[in-house]
Amino acid sequence: MQTNPIIQASRVSFAYYDEETEQKAAPVLQDLSLEIQRGEMIALLGHNGCGKSTIAKHFNAILTPDSGDVVVDGINTKDESRLYDIRQRVGMVFQNPDNQIVATIVEEDVAFALENIGVEPQEIRRRVDEALKAVGMYEFREHSPHQLSGGQKQRVAIAGIIAMRPDVIVLDEPTAMLDPRGRREVIATVRRLNREYGITVVLITHYMDEAVQCDRVVVMEDGKILLDGLPKSVFSHVAVLKEVGLDVPQVTDLFDGLARGGVKLPGDVIGEEECVQQLATLLESAGIHPVK
């Protein structure tokens, strides 16, 4: 199969510097290798401290490896002369949108970074309008961010990133502080950006219902890759995931429980519609038919 990686991490190891001991702490990443394909939407999972946020910060050179290499669109992140190029290609959205919103008007916030790098005013106007339309926030362009819901604020933060025209957006638990409606809004926006605009998406999340919507799921444990594959494949490893403290989609958990109880059902069901179909088939095979 042909590959077209936009990000390549090769045998990356990294440890944070401990200011108290004036030495490197225990490694957070250990000989980690990972390729992310152009146009892919990937979920990065793992319990707190497993290294997922640390490797994400390597993708736009906030951090650089102690050993190994991270290459973004052909540029090694260790090349300090190319930091601007790397960060134009990879934008990051963090957990708390309030930490990324700097202006008192929505459209001014989205324009902020563009103004700082000297983009022409006409081009700024065009990019800001396009970005706000892409995240469904154009009608709020003249509002104050503090009047918005959490989900709306996060979409404004995403608009600020996509106005920079990145190839990749890395989202570090962007829905952790949102209510269910806000979570749905943000994930729907991210999926649309990936499908319609071809933006590569790396989504760090603790929510399995978000992970199942991705093309690929990568699970980390102790600074290494534990599982990597299609959502159906990764979430079929129920025991392994629970052993490292992770949840699985509710549907998968249900089917795993039924299987352990002796009910023969597929082990790779992760979607609600497929769950309903499989259960209906099971009931019909047992001579139980729904009442119409």
KEZALUM-38019 format. One record per residue: residue number from 0; x, y, z of N, C-alpha, C in turn. Coordinates in steps of 0.001 Angstrom, whole numbers, padded with zeros to 6 digits, m for minus. Layout:
R   num       n_x       n_y       n_z      ca_x      ca_y      ca_z       c_x       c_y       c_z
R   NUM         X         Y         Z         X         Y         Z         X         Y         Z
...
REM end
This chain:
R   num       n_x       n_y       n_z      ca_x      ca_y      ca_z       c_x       c_y       c_z
R     0    000838   m001191    000000    000000    000000    000000    000877    001248    000000
R     1    000579    002202   m000888    001341    003440   m000934    001001    004313    000270
R     2    002031    004971    000812    001813    005875    001936    002220    007286    001538
R     3    001620    008247    002210    001909    009657    001937    001961    010391    003281
R     4    003010    010112    004080    003044    010674    005430    003293    012185    005427
R     5    002544    012887    006267    002770    014311    006496    003643    014496    007734
R     6    003538    013529    008691    004375    013546    009893    004998    012164    010080
R     7    006296    012151    010330    007011    010905    010602    007831    011068    011874
R     8    007492    010280    012882    008295    010227    014103    009089    008926    014066
R     9    010408    009038    014176    011268    007856    014031    012114    007672    015281
R    10    011827    006641    016044    012593    006239    017223    012807    007403    018186
R    11    011717    008084    018490    011776    009293    019323    011799    008929    020807
R    12    012775    009489    021507    012822    009402    022965    012913    010826    023513
R    13    012277    011041    024671    012258    012387    025253    012013    012304    026745
R    14    012735    013152    027495    012514    013293    028934    012510    014775    029272
R    15    011633    015172    030188    011598    016560    030638    012750    016833    031603
R    16    013161    018082    031620    014231    018507    032527    013638    018848    033888
R    17    014181    018265    034934    013735    018502    036301    014603    019610    036905
R    18    013989    020765    037135    014760    021914    037624    015266    021719    039054
R    19    014544    020925    039837    014973    020701    041217    016248    019881    041277
R    20    016294    018814    040495    017485    017949    040494    018507    018389    039453
R    21    018080    019313    038568    018928    019777    037456    019386    018617    036585
R    22    018481    017654    036431    018750    016496    035581    017483    016146    034807
R    23    017655    015316    033805    016512    014808    033079    015719    013854    033961
R    24    014403    013963    033920    013539    013027    034633    013448    011722    033849
R    25    012616    010811    034326    012431    009543    033608    011859    009816    032226
R    26    012238    009028    031220    011748    009260    029855    010226    009202    029772
R    27    009662    010154    029027    008222    010161    028771    007929    009431    027467
R    28    008825    009555    026497    008733    008829    025229    009944    007917    025100
R    29    009691    006693    024628    010768    005720    024548    010793    005034    023185
R    30    011712    005472    022346    011946    004807    021049    010651    004684    020250
R    31    009876    005758    020234    008542    005738    019611    008631    006078    018124
R    32    007991    005268    017307    007907    005534    015867    006442    005553    015444
R    33    006089    006557    014636    004702    006728    014211    004657    007532    012926
R    34    003852    007077    011977    003615    007848    010751    002156    008280    010706
R    35    001927    009530    010337    000572    010039    010152    000418    010426    008697
R    36   m000568    009840    008039   m000738    010036    006607   m001460    011352    006305
R    37   m001110    011932    005198   m001753    013166    004759   m003256    012924    004559
R    38   m004082    013788    005142   m005528    013670    005001   m006185    012712    005968
R    39   m005415    012134    006874   m005933    011163    007830   m006525    011867    009049
R    40   m007507    011233    009684   m008013    011693    010975   m007718    010593    011982
R    41   m006825    010895    012914   m006315    009875    013819   m006629    010253    015264
R    42   m007065    009279    016046   m007287    009482    017478   m006087    008947    018236
R    43   m005604    009735    019192   m004463    009335    020021   m004979    009158    021443
R    44   m004919    007911    021938   m005506    007574    023235   m004438    007113    024223
R    45   m004771    007209    025493   m003889    006722    026547   m004230    007425    027839
R    46   m003910    006789    028968   m004214    007422    030255   m003261    008588    030492
R    47   m003567    009416    031492   m002724    010563    031802   m001297    010114    032110
R    48   m000326    010792    031508    001078    010469    031742    001677    009478    030777
R    49    000864    009009    029804    001380    007994    028869    002276    008603    027786
R    50    002216    009935    027613    003077    010582    026628    002375    011126    025408
R    51    001034    011046    025365    000338    011455    024142    000422    012964    023888
R    52    000296    013777    024935    000434    015222    024745    001877    015593    024425
R    53    002804    014846    024989    004226    015115    024727    004579    014848    023274
R    54    004126    013739    022723    004442    013483    021302    003713    014488    020422
R    55    002501    014905    020823    001770    015897    020028    002549    017206    019951
R    56    003190    017588    021044    003973    018830    021046    005243    018717    020212
R    57    005645    017491    019895    006768    017293    018970    006354    017549    017517
R    58    005050    017448    017254    004594    017565    015867    004716    018981    015321
R    59    004737    019996    016192    004979    021348    015676    006158    022020    016381
R    60    007054    021168    016886    008351    021614    017414    008237    022482    018659
R    61    007126    022367    019422    007110    022937    020758    008171    022218    021587
R    62    008284    020892    021344    009351    020071    021910    010116    019414    020772
R    63    011365    019086    021009    012160    018343    020027    012764    017117    020707
R    64    012998    016045    019968    013441    014787    020582    014833    014877    021215
R    65    015024    014111    022301    016370    013913    022839    017154    013000    021898
R    66    016450    012019    021350    017038    011166    020311    015945    010778    019333
R    67    016336    010426    018122    015363    010168    017078    014995    011465    016361
R    68    014037    011370    015454    013672    012518    014626    012170    012594    014414
R    69    011676    013823    014295    010317    014082    013843    010426    014930    012586
R    70    009813    014455    011510    009875    015144    010218    008459    015526    009806
R    71    008246    016818    009556    006940    017342    009168    007019    017835    007730
R    72    006310    017146    006840    006300    017530    005420    007720    017717    004901
R    73    008599    016806    005287    009983    016836    004811    010926    017696    005622
R    74    010444    018384    006668    011283    019279    007469    011539    018645    008833
R    75    012804    018491    009201    013147    017962    010518    012907    019046    011565
R    76    012177    018710    012625    011824    019711    013632    013039    020214    014416
R    77    014159    019531    014301    015382    019999    014961    016027    021169    014223
R    78    015584    021429    013013    016121    022539    012215    015471    023839    012677
R    79    016135    024563    013577    015552    025761    014181    015276    026858    013159
R    80    015965    026833    012041    015739    027846    011005    014410    027642    010289
R    81    013761    026480    010513    012510    026166    009811    011311    026114    010756
R    82    011452    026663    011978    010352    026598    012936    009084    027260    012400
R    83    009238    028413    011757    008081    029115    011209    007369    028238    010184
R    84    008136    027575    009309    007554    026704    008277    006808    025535    008914
R    85    007396    024970    009957    006759    023831    010630    005442    024257    011263
R    86    005462    025407    011936    004262    025839    012666    003191    026394    011746
R    87    003561    026734    010529    002537    027063    009537    001848    025807    009045
R    88    002565    024709    009072    002007    023440    008602    001197    022715    009667
R    89    001582    022889    010935    000918    022173    012028    000413    023181    013058
R    90   m000911    023272    013207   m001516    024141    014209   m002031    023320    015370
R    91   m002017    023912    016575   m002464    023192    017771   m003637    023887    018442
R    92   m004603    023094    018877   m005751    023574    019639   m005720    022848    020981
R    93   m005793    023629    022070   m005651    023047    023393   m007004    022893    024088
R    94   m006938    022361    025312   m008136    021964    026044   m009040    023145    026382
R    95   m008437    024253    026824   m009227    025391    027296   m009221    026506    026256
R    96   m010346    026746    025566   m010359    027770    024517   m010059    029167    025052
R    97   m010354    029416    026333   m010084    030740    026906   m008597    031075    026884
R    98   m007760    030036    026881   m006313    030270    026853   m005819    030651    025463
R    99   m006660    030462    024437   m006241    030775    023074   m006943    032002    022509
R   100   m007982    032452    023163   m008717    033621    022678   m008126    034877    023313
R   101   m007681    035805    022467   m006941    036972    022964   m007636    038303    022688
R   102   m008637    038320    021832   m009292    039574    021445   m010695    039658    022038
R   103   m011275    040846    021958   m012604    041058    022540   m013725    040908    021522
R   104   m013374    040731    020253   m014348    040498    019186   m013919    039244    018433
R   105   m014872    038389    018088   m014574    037098    017470   m013711    037253    016230
R   106   m014099    038091    015280   m013343    038179    014035   m011937    038751    014254
R   107   m011787    039609    015257   m010460    040147    015567   m009561    039059    016145
R   108   m010160    038156    016912   m009379    037059    017469   m008855    036139    016367
R   109   m009717    035826    015405   m009314    034945    014303   m008236    035621    013445
R   110   m008299    036947    013369   m007334    037696    012547   m006002    037919    013256
R   111   m005951    037698    014559   m004802    038107    015371   m003470    037566    014846
R   112   m003384    036261    014647   m002116    035659    014207   m001750    036113    012804
R   113   m002754    036276    011935   m002493    036717    010563   m001896    038121    010550
R   114   m002412    038987    011408   m001868    040344    011493   m000428    040313    011980
R   115   m000134    039425    012909    001213    039351    013472    002260    038870    012479
R   116    001847    038113    011482    002827    037647    010485    002781    038494    009218
R   117    002007    039595    009252    002067    040555    008157    001262    040222    006920
R   118    000201    039436    007073   m000668    039141    005930   m001406    040426    005533
R   119   m001580    040633    004234   m002254    041832    003721   m003699    041907    004243
R   120   m004176    043119    004562   m005536    043270    005133   m006638    042614    004316
R   121   m006589    042742    002990   m007633    042117    002153   m007623    040607    002300
R   122   m006418    040039    002358   m006279    038592    002499   m006729    038149    003885
R   123   m006438    038966    004895   m006893    038655    006251   m008415    038585    006287
R   124   m009076    039583    005685   m010540    039613    005662   m011093    038336    005018
R   125   m010484    037936    003918   m010960    036752    003188   m010764    035486    004018
R   126   m009585    035350    004620   m009288    034148    005398   m010148    034062    006664
R   127   m010338    035190    007321   m011157    035207    008535   m012585    034789    008221
R   128   m013158    035355    007153   m014532    034995    006770   m014626    033517    006414
R   129   m013650    033022    005642   m013652    031609    005242   m013546    030696    006464
R   130   m012649    031052    007389   m012430    030213    008567   m013669    030173    009452
R   131   m014302    031322    009655   m015501    031363    010493   m016664    030615    009846
R   132   m016759    030694    008528   m017795    029926    007830   m017521    028434    007938
R   133   m016257    028064    007859   m015886    026640    007910   m016261    026004    009242
R   134   m016225    026796    010327   m016564    026237    011645   m017973    026619    012091
R   135   m018737    027236    011183   m020112    027575    011487   m020273    028717    012474
R   136   m019321    029655    012484   m019378    030760    013446   m019396    032129    012764
R   137   m019664    032170    011482   m019621    033449    010757   m020648    034443    011292
R   138   m021811    033967    011651   m022863    034879    012124   m022521    035488    013487
R   139   m021508    034951    014154   m021086    035466    015463   m019819    036319    015354
R   140   m019445    036692    014132   m018146    037345    013911   m017986    038655    014679
R   141   m019089    039360    014961   m018992    040643    015661   m019349    040527    017151
R   142   m019512    039303    017615   m019832    039082    019026   m018567    039112    019884
R   143   m018766    039276    021172   m017670    039138    022125   m017519    037658    022489
R   144   m016296    037128    022508   m016127    035705    022838   m016731    035309    024185
R   145   m016741    036233    025171   m017248    035845    026491   m018759    035619    026481
R   146   m019436    036029    025385   m020876    035784    025260   m021170    034390    024688
R   147   m020138    033686    024272   m020318    032403    023586   m020298    031235    024572
R   148   m020880    030117    024135   m020801    028874    024911   m019397    028288    024777
R   149   m019097    027289    025589   m017789    026646    025523   m017502    026047    024155
R   150   m018520    025377    023581   m018337    024775    022258   m018101    025817    021183
R   151   m018802    026941    021283   m018620    028020    020314   m017236    028648    020448
R   152   m016786    028845    021683   m015436    029376    021891   m014377    028462    021276
R   153   m014561    027154    021462   m013580    026220    020914   m013587    026256    019396
R   154   m014766    026445    018799   m014825    026558    017338   m014144    027840    016851
R   155   m014242    028910    017639   m013521    030143    017288   m012012    029903    017364
R   156   m011570    029176    018401   m010145    028850    018526   m009672    028035    017325
R   157   m010502    027095    016881   m010160    026288    015704   m010112    027174    014458
R   158   m011045    028120    014351   m011041    029043    013203   m009741    029839    013156
R   159   m009263    030258    014328   m008002    030988    014371   m006842    030174    013840
R   160   m006889    028870    014073   m005836    027987    013553   m005987    027781    012052
R   161   m007211    027490    011587   m007354    027163    010165   m007193    028388    009272
R   162   m007352    029600    009844   m007078    030817    009066   m005611    030885    008658
R   163   m004759    030166    009407   m003330    030111    009083   m003038    029113    007966
R   164   m004078    028395    007522   m003974    027414    006444   m002990    026278    006761
R   165   m003137    025621    007896   m002224    024515    008214   m002589    023267    007423
R   166   m001622    022388    007261   m001887    021067    006676   m002437    020111    007735
R   167   m002039    020365    008997   m002385    019470    010105   m002933    020303    011262
R   168   m003993    019797    011893   m004448    020372    013164   m004324    019291    014232
R   169   m003603    019623    015307   m003482    018735    016460   m004376    019295    017557
R   170   m005312    018497    018035   m006265    018938    019063   m006025    018136    020332
R   171   m005565    018823    021372   m005223    018162    022630   m006407    018253    023589
R   172   m007226    017209    023589   m008436    017122    024416   m009304    018372    024286
R   173   m009718    018705    023070   m010438    019961    022841   m011847    019983    023411
R   174   m012383    018827    023782   m013760    018784    024294   m013826    018468    025776
R   175   m012673    018394    026439   m012639    017958    027846   m013428    018877    028763
R   176   m013507    020170    028421   m014181    021130    029293   m015585    021484    028814
R   177   m016098    020724    027842   m017373    021080    027223   m018498    020147    027665
R   178   m019733    020654    027545   m020898    019810    027795   m021145    018948    026558
R   179   m022054    017966    026634   m022265    017057    025491   m022580    017776    024179
R   180   m023388    018833    024245   m023708    019560    023015   m022460    020218    022435
R   181   m021664    020848    023290   m020432    021470    022822   m019472    020462    022227
R   182   m019398    019292    022853   m018534    018225    022327   m018968    017842    020924
R   183   m020270    017635    020734   m020771    017240    019407   m020458    018307    018371
R   184   m020643    019594    018743   m020376    020692    017804   m018922    020676    017350
R   185   m018013    020538    018304   m016588    020599    017976   m016162    019400    017132
R   186   m016594    018204    017503   m016184    017015    016751   m016780    017037    015345
R   187   m018027    017492    015210   m018627    017611    013878   m017840    018598    013026
R   188   m017391    019687    013636   m016585    020684    012918   m015265    020082    012468
R   189   m014615    019365    013362   m013317    018762    013036   m013463    017732    011924
R   190   m014499    016914    012003   m014725    015918    010952   m014958    016584    009598
R   191   m015723    017676    009594   m015987    018371    008334   m014704    018975    007751
R   192   m013879    019548    008598   m012608    020106    008127   m011744    019017    007501
R   193   m011765    017846    008100   m010991    016722    007572   m011564    016226    006250
R   194   m012877    016014    006206   m013500    015427    005010   m013564    016416    003843
R   195   m013942    017658    004128   m014188    018616    003046   m012954    019414    002645
R   196   m012063    019659    003594   m010885    020481    003312   m009604    019660    003230
R   197   m009679    018388    003589   m008498    017528    003503   m007455    017812    004566
R   198   m007833    018504    005653   m006882    018804    006716   m006628    017533    007537
R   199   m005365    017221    007733   m004997    016094    008573   m005301    016447    010022
R   200   m005917    015520    010746   m006343    015796    012124   m005740    014751    013066
R   201   m005110    015244    014136   m004669    014386    015231   m005483    014792    016450
R   202   m006329    013893    016923   m007256    014187    018019   m006860    013397    019264
R   203   m006419    014108    020298   m006169    013480    021590   m007462    013576    022397
R   204   m007951    012435    022852   m009243    012444    023533   m009326    011318    024551
R   205   m010192    011519    025556   m010531    010452    026498   m011901    009869    026183
R   206   m012576    010427    025180   m013932    009995    024849   m013907    008985    023702
R   207   m014324    007774    024004   m014252    006713    022995   m015227    006946    021845
R   208   m016369    007628    022113   m017317    007886    021040   m016735    008878    020028
R   209   m015745    009668    020430   m015042    010536    019489   m014012    009729    018702
R   210   m013322    008838    019391   m012273    008046    018745   m012836    007154    017639
R   211   m014043    006601    017846   m014585    005683    016841   m014933    006401    015543
R   212   m015011    007735    015571   m015315    008497    014353   m014067    008791    013516
R   213   m012907    008395    014030   m011654    008648    013321   m011331    007508    012350
R   214   m010392    007779    011441   m009962    006755    010479   m009090    005704    011149
R   215   m008402    006128    012189   m007381    005277    012804   m007263    005635    014275
R   216   m006931    004637    015084   m006774    004849    016529   m005395    004353    016942
R   217   m004673    005189    017666   m003368    004822    018209   m003463    004902    019727
R   218   m003091    003832    020400   m003124    003782    021865   m001691    003778    022376
R   219   m001412    004689    023324   m000085    004773    023921   m000090    004269    025350
R   220    001049    003737    025774    001240    003281    027146    002726    003379    027470
R   221    003055    004074    028544    004449    004223    028986    005374    004726    027881
R   222    004897    005720    027126    005747    006351    026127    005972    005548    024864
R   223    005189    004489    024687    005323    003633    023503    003951    003425    022862
R   224    003964    002915    021640    002716    002577    020952    002290    001177    021382
R   225    001093    001090    021943    000569   m000208    022379   m000283   m000845    021288
R   226   m001188   m000067    020685   m002061   m000548    019619   m002157    000522    018546
R   227   m002301    000108    017298   m002391    001055    016189   m003166    000376    015063
R   228   m004324    000932    014702   m005089    000322    013627   m006442    000978    013436
R   229   m007287    000334    012642   m008644    000821    012446   m009402    000753    013780
R   230   m010372    001650    013989   m011112    001623    015256   m011677    000251    015604
R   231   m012251   m000439    014621   m012839   m001753    014900   m011785   m002729    015414
R   232   m010594   m002674    014819   m009519   m003575    015227   m009022   m003240    016623
R   233   m008750   m001958    016881   m008203   m001548    018173   m009193   m001828    019299
R   234   m010460   m001496    019088   m011433   m001652    020163   m011898   m003096    020356
R   235   m011448   m003986    019505   m011737   m005408    019731   m010852   m005975    020846
R   236   m009790   m005229    021207   m008876   m005658    022275   m009388   m005120    023620
R   237   m010578   m005536    024004   m011236   m004977    025185   m010403   m005196    026443
R   238   m009919   m006404    026649   m009168   m006717    027873   m007881   m005907    027954
R   239   m007199   m005760    026833   m005941   m005010    026801   m006186   m003554    027155
R   240   m007227   m002963    026579   m007537   m001562    026826   m007923   m001327    028291
R   241   m008734   m002227    028831   m009135   m002061    030227   m007961   m002268    031175
R   242   m007044   m003114    030779   m005863   m003376    031616   m005003   m002120    031779
R   243   m004994   m001253    030745   m004195   m000015    030830   m005059    001180    031235
R   244   m006254    000895    031755   m007078    001947    032340   m007905    002741    031362
R   245   m008168    002195    030168   m008970    002896    029178   m010358    002288    029065
R   246   m011321    003128    028723   m012662    002651    028432   m012704    002133    026997
R   247   m013806    001491    026665   m014098    001123    025282   m015483    001683    024968
R   248   m015848    001807    023694   m017198    002280    023379   m018250    001423    024076
R   249   m019356    002045    024475   m020399    001320    025211   m020903    000112    024444
R   250   m021042    000261    023145   m021512   m000844    022311   m020537   m002021    022387
R   251   m019238   m001713    022291   m018218   m002755    022357   m018246   m003456    023706
R   252   m018418   m002665    024765   m018474   m003230    026116   m019677   m004164    026255
R   253   m020812   m003754    025693   m022022   m004578    025741   m021791   m005909    025034
R   254   m021241   m005853    023827   m021040   m007077    023043   m019998   m007981    023690
R   255   m018985   m007373    024308   m017969   m008167    025003   m018602   m008905    026176
R   256   m019466   m008210    026920   m020155   m008854    028037   m021054   m009992    027585
R   257   m021781   m009761    026487   m022653   m010823    025950   m021837   m012024    025491
R   258   m020690   m011752    024854   m019834   m012849    024379   m019310   m013671    025549
R   259   m018914   m012985    026624   m018418   m013708    027803   m019544   m014501    028473
R   260   m020791   m014087    028205   m021939   m014816    028734   m022400   m015937    027831
R   261   m021654   m016152    026748   m021958   m017272    025855   m022792   m016921    024645
R   262   m023090   m015648    024447   m023876   m015231    023281   m022912   m014987    022112
R   263   m023170   m015623    021004   m022280   m015496    019849   m022612   m014240    019052
R   264   m021704   m013272    019121   m021862   m012007    018410   m020497   m011561    017906
R   265   m020459   m010728    016854   m019172   m010233    016370   m018450   m009441    017466
R   266   m017123   m009523    017464   m016346   m008825    018484   m015859   m007464    018074
R   267   m016262   m006998    016882   m015712   m005726    016395   m016800   m004685    016114
R   268   m017899   m004771    016836   m018987   m003809    016649   m018715   m002581    017512
R   269   m018699   m001382    016887   m018411   m000164    017647   m019479    000914    017453
R   270   m020377    000730    016478   m021384    001746    016187   m022764    001337    016663
R   271   m023572    002331    017013   m024908    002053    017557   m025817    001393    016522
R   272   m025771    001869    015273   m026642    001293    014242   m026296   m000165    013991
R   273   m024994   m000455    013911   m024567   m001837    013702   m024964   m002700    014896
R   274   m024904   m002131    016081   m025316   m002849    017291   m026782   m003259    017197
R   275   m027620   m002309    016814   m029059   m002578    016696   m029314   m003679    015663
R   276   m028614   m003577    014527   m028801   m004577    013467   m028398   m005972    013942
R   277   m027254   m006058    014620   m026770   m007357    015087   m027698   m007951    016138
R   278   m028198   m007108    017048   m029107   m007606    018083   m030436   m008043    017473
R   279   m030909   m007286    016472   m032159   m007666    015800   m032000   m009006    015096
R   280   m030855   m009193    014427   m030584   m010468    013750   m030532   m011614    014748
R   281   m029888   m011352    015898   m029795   m012380    016938   m031170   m012778    017446
R   282   m032027   m011794    017699   m033368   m012080    018207   m034204   m012831    017186
R   283   m034078   m012427    015921   m034845   m013099    014860   m034416   m014549    014712
R   284   m033099   m014792    014846   m032610   m016175    014732   m033113   m017042    015887
R   285   m033485   m016379    016992   m034030   m017102    018150   m035547   m017170    018082
R   286   m036113   m016683    016979   m037563   m016744    016792   m038312   m015608    017451
R   287   m037594   m014559    017849   m038217   m013411    018494   m038278   m012299    017478
R   288   m039475   m011825    017168   m039630   m010800    016164   m040213   m009538    016779
R   289   m039715   m008389    016369   m040250   m007135    016948   m041706   m006952    016577
R   290   m042453   m006342    017488   m043864   m006038    017243   m043951   m004804    016376
R   291   m044712   m004865    015317   m044868   m003713    014411   m046170   m002983    014699
REM end
